[in-house]
């Protein structure tokens, strides 16, 4: 089973930047479908960004132009670069991995808190 370890959350002022990292176990990382979700207090978990093994990406409308998802297959790591952060970006951010034949399996990271506040 794939395991994920996230890092990089914290407190940042509005307009600031953070980079989240998610390291995955497993020998087939290059074909895993990786994504970032977030969950704010009292709200449902929502997709932020996703990236295929080939590097194709998609983003939530609310973060387009501000966030960038990328991956380093040599390091088994996916990143979320977050720029121009807003208070409404405050949430717990989760890394998710879909893997296996037809992506039948999924696993989640433990979550990392991002707080945007002055």
Secondary structure by P-SEA (a helix, b strand, c coil): cbbbbbcbbbbbcccbbbbbbbbbbcccccccccbbbbbcccccccccccccccccccccccccccbbbbbcccccbbbbbbcccccccccbbbbbbbbcccccbbbbccbbbbbbcc
